[in-house]
């Protein structure tokens, strides 16, 4: 079982009488291989069951903020880049002979979670420009299988299952305030595949 956790905080503040520029960037990546298997083996559980299970609960939680304030011009940006790319595999293979009185279960599961907050505040007497950007990607490969050999549950069942409940929660927000011109933008790009 993979329980990888990244908790990140990136921040920047800039202030000046004339012009100020502030930026914060956070990149967080988890890329693991989680494997549970029986290969080229003989397994006899007697009165019990057999369970071959690989699971991932990888988590990224990040806050990225930037602020800038100036008398004439302020520019601020926050960027948060988050990626989980795990391989989760459970299998029985290679001519294995697996026998049990109880159930035989081959299970692979993914419960990855990304929670990201990207924010920006820019304030100036003349012009203020700000941006908050977050990209969040979960691209896990989850497999469970039985290949070759003999798998026999004498008094119960054989279950082979692979599943994913990956979740992304994201908020991107930008605020610009100026006496003359204020421009701000917030972008959040999220993908689960």
N, C-alpha and C positions, 0 to 999 in steps of 0.2 A: 504494500500500500504506500502510495506517495502522498505525503501531506505537506508539500513545499508551500511556504508562505513568504511573500515579499510585501513589506509595508514600507512605502516610500513617501517622503515629503521633500519637495523642492520649492524654494521661495527666493524672491529677489525684490528689493525695494531700491528705488533711485529717486533722489530729489535734488533740485538745483534752482538757483535764481533765474538762470537762462534756459538751458535745455537739459532734459534728463531722459536716459534710456535704461530700461530694466527688462531683464528676460530670465526665465527659469525653464529648464528642460529636464525631464526625467524619462529614462528608458528602463523598462523592466521586462525581463524575459525569463520564462521557465521552459525548459526543453528536456524532459526526462524519458527514459524507457523503463516501463514497469512490466515485468513478465513473471507469470506463474505457469509452470508446465510439468507434465510427466512425459518423458521421452525415453524410448528404448528401455522400458522398465516393466516389472511385474508388481502390481499392487493388489493386495487382498486385504480388505478392511475387516474381515471377520464379521462381527455383528453390527458394525457401524456403517457410516457412509464415507464418501470421498468428496472433498470440495477443493477445487483448483480455482483460485480467485485472484485477479489483479484489479486494483482500484486506484484511482487518482482523485485527490481532493485539492488540487493545486489552486492557490489563491493569490491574487495580486490586489492590494489596496493602496491607492496612491492619491496624493493631493499635490497639485502643482499650481502655484499662485505667483503673480508678479504685480508690482505696483510702481507707478512713476508719477511724480508731481513736479511741476516747474512753472516758472513765471511766464515763459514764452512758448516752449514746445516740450511735450512729453510723449514718449513712445514706450509701450510696454507689451510684452508677449509672454504667454506660458504655453508650453508644449509638453504633452504627456503621451508617450509611445509605449504600449503594453501588448505583450504577446505570450500566449501559452500554446506550445506545440509539443504535446506528449504522445508517446506510443504506449498503449495499454493492451497487453496481449495475454490471454489465458488459453491453454490448449493441452490436448493429449495427442501425442503423435509418435511416429517412429516405430510402429509395430508394438506399442505398449499393450500389455494385457492387464486391464483394470476390472476388478470384480468386487462387488459390495452387496451385503444384505440390504443396506439402506440406500438412500439416493446417491447418485453421482451427479455433481454439479460442476460445470465449467463456466465461470462467470467473469466478464470484464465490464467495468463500469467507470464512467467519467463524470465527476461533479465539479468541474472547473468553474471558478468565479473570478471575474474582474470587476472591481468597483473603482471608478476613477472620477476625480473632480479636477477640472482645469478652470482657472479664473484669472481675470485681469482687471485692474482699475488704473485708468490714466486720467490725470487732472492737470490742466494748464490754463494760464491766462490767455494764451493765443490759440494754439492748436494742440489737440490731443488725439493720439492714434493708439488703438489697442487691439489685441487679438488673443483668443484662447482656443487652443486646438488639442483634441484628444483622438488618438487612434487606438482601438481595442480589437484584438484579433484572437480568436480561439480556433485552432486547427488541429484537433487531436485525431489520432487513428486508433479506433477501438475495435478489437477483434476477439472472438471466442470460437474455437472449433475443435472437432475431433477428426483426426486423419489417420487412417490405417489402424491395424491392430484390432483388439477386441475390447469392447466396453459393455459390461453386463451388470445391471442392477437386478438382483434376484427377487426382491420383494417390494421394490419401490419404482423409481423413475430415473431417467437420465435427462438432465436439463443442460442446454447450451444456450447462453444468452449474453449479448453485448448491448450496452445501452449508454446513452449520454444525456445528461441534464445540465449542460453548460449554460452559464448565465453571465450576462454583461449588464452592469448598471453604470450609466455614465451621465455626467452633467458638465457642460461647458458653458461658461458665462463670461461676458465682457461688458465693461462699463467705461465710457469715455465722457469726460465733462470738460468743456472749454469755453472761454469767453468769445472765441472766434469760430473755429471749426473743430468738430469732434467726430471721429470715425472709429467704430469698433466692430468686431466680428467674433463670432463663436462657432466653431465647427466640431462636431463629434462624428467620427466614422467608426462604425461597429460591425464586426463580421464574425459569425460562427459558421464553421463548415465541417 
